[in-house]
Amino acid sequence: MATAYGLPAHHLVKCPHGVLMPRLIYGTAWKKDDTTRLVQLALDHGFRGIDTACQPKHYQEHLVGKAIQQHIQAGKVTRENVFIQTKFTSLNGQDPARIPYDKHAPLEQQVEQSISKSLQNLGVSYIDSLVLHGPMRSHADNMRVWREFETAHDNKVVRQIDSATAQAYSLGKTKAMYIVKFGLAPFFSDEVKRIAKSADCYVLGFDESLNKQLQRSQMDVHVRYWHNGRTVSRYIESFGLGHTTADDLLREIWKVCGEQLDPKRLLQIARDGPTVNFALLKKLKAKLDNDPSAPLPLEIGSLGSQVDSKQQPNMSHSVTYGMRL
């Protein structure tokens, strides 16, 4: 591999666009008024990759530019010997009092203005890497931003855009499991609970399954509710089973319906199977009896109810039979 930025080849990564990127990049968030001094110190100690963002809330991009330009003028580095990465940050991540672009402009113009502001702040004619600081609220808006990134790349204002960088990295089994467990799973679980909590009523279902990885039984908890004109069934969480009693089941079920959802909206405890855990239902009702305003769940066996609060908003009549969790 060729050298670049005055760095040896093993300190570089070649990205799909053919751009060489330093493996180690100096981050400039939260440096505030010390940004110029610290960036110059980083350059003096051999850093040739600098990361910043057009986000005055956390970055002083103009002070990053000041540090780089002072080093260029002093003959310590050249523009070509410094890899500069910056980011477009959506309105959600900006300080409302210091937005670096017109917040009323169409999204495409916001991206264009942000790139122009970065070029001005940094005192450069091109950016080595442009990154979307965080996903937009919709896929459609992500694509609108991405098309502007492509335009900037085509116009040679940006040498590479972020997905091209991401393609250079692999996602192994361990890292994928970490992302799913600590990133995606908590997010989707919280989202399901948020929607279910706002429903008029819900059915909580549980069933025993076999975790093939652990090769032992676990209890899976699901929730069913009415949302956007249809019945929705979603997995919430699991817990391991040993010698499980009704008290054990109650403790885990209550973590969901009593602490994470609204127990007053619980229509039924259901199970995918003919066996009804009457001890669990009895204990649950005893717990709900402590709150006179909380209606008791239906006793209709293990058959899961279809919650249809749009057609029949009265909770006491909002069930039809024949659906199973």
QUIQUICOR-V714067 format. One record per pair of residues at least 6 apart in sequence whose C-alpha atoms are under 6 Angstrom apart, sorted by the first residue. I is the first residue (numbers start at 1). GAP is how many residues later the second one is. If there is no record, write none. Layout:
BEGIN
i=I gap=GAP
i=I gap=GAP
END
This chain:
BEGIN
i=1 gap=8
i=3 gap=6
i=5 gap=76
i=11 gap=11
i=11 gap=12
i=12 gap=9
i=12 gap=10
i=12 gap=11
i=13 gap=7
i=13 gap=8
i=14 gap=6
i=15 gap=150
i=15 gap=153
i=16 gap=148
i=22 gap=27
i=25 gap=24
i=25 gap=25
i=26 gap=24
i=26 gap=25
i=27 gap=24
i=28 gap=24
i=29 gap=29
i=29 gap=30
i=30 gap=28
i=35 gap=28
i=36 gap=27
i=36 gap=28
i=36 gap=31
i=40 gap=27
i=48 gap=34
i=48 gap=35
i=49 gap=33
i=49 gap=34
i=50 gap=34
i=51 gap=34
i=51 gap=35
i=52 gap=34
i=53 gap=33
i=53 gap=34
i=54 gap=64
i=57 gap=38
i=61 gap=60
i=62 gap=59
i=62 gap=60
i=65 gap=56
i=65 gap=57
i=65 gap=58
i=71 gap=6
i=72 gap=6
i=83 gap=45
i=84 gap=43
i=84 gap=44
i=85 gap=43
i=85 gap=44
i=85 gap=45
i=86 gap=44
i=87 gap=43
i=87 gap=44
i=87 gap=45
i=87 gap=46
i=88 gap=44
i=88 gap=45
i=89 gap=44
i=101 gap=9
i=101 gap=12
i=101 gap=13
i=126 gap=31
i=126 gap=32
i=127 gap=31
i=128 gap=30
i=128 gap=31
i=129 gap=31
i=129 gap=32
i=130 gap=31
i=131 gap=31
i=136 gap=6
i=152 gap=6
i=153 gap=6
i=189 gap=47
i=197 gap=64
i=201 gap=64
i=201 gap=65
i=201 gap=66
i=202 gap=22
i=202 gap=23
i=202 gap=64
i=202 gap=65
i=203 gap=20
i=203 gap=21
i=203 gap=64
i=203 gap=65
i=204 gap=18
i=204 gap=19
i=204 gap=65
i=205 gap=16
i=205 gap=17
i=205 gap=64
i=205 gap=65
i=205 gap=66
i=206 gap=14
i=206 gap=15
i=206 gap=65
i=207 gap=12
i=207 gap=13
i=207 gap=64
i=207 gap=65
i=208 gap=10
i=208 gap=11
i=209 gap=8
i=209 gap=9
i=210 gap=6
i=210 gap=7
i=217 gap=24
i=218 gap=21
i=218 gap=22
i=218 gap=23
i=219 gap=19
i=219 gap=20
i=220 gap=18
i=221 gap=15
i=221 gap=16
i=221 gap=17
i=222 gap=12
i=222 gap=13
i=222 gap=14
i=223 gap=10
i=223 gap=11
i=224 gap=8
i=224 gap=9
i=225 gap=6
i=225 gap=7
i=225 gap=82
i=226 gap=6
i=226 gap=81
i=226 gap=82
i=246 gap=33
i=246 gap=34
i=257 gap=6
i=264 gap=30
i=267 gap=30
i=268 gap=29
i=268 gap=30
i=270 gap=32
i=270 gap=34
i=271 gap=31
i=272 gap=53
i=276 gap=26
i=303 gap=21
i=304 gap=19
i=304 gap=20
i=304 gap=21
i=305 gap=14
i=305 gap=16
i=305 gap=18
i=306 gap=13
i=306 gap=14
i=306 gap=17
i=307 gap=12
i=308 gap=10
i=309 gap=9
i=312 gap=6
END
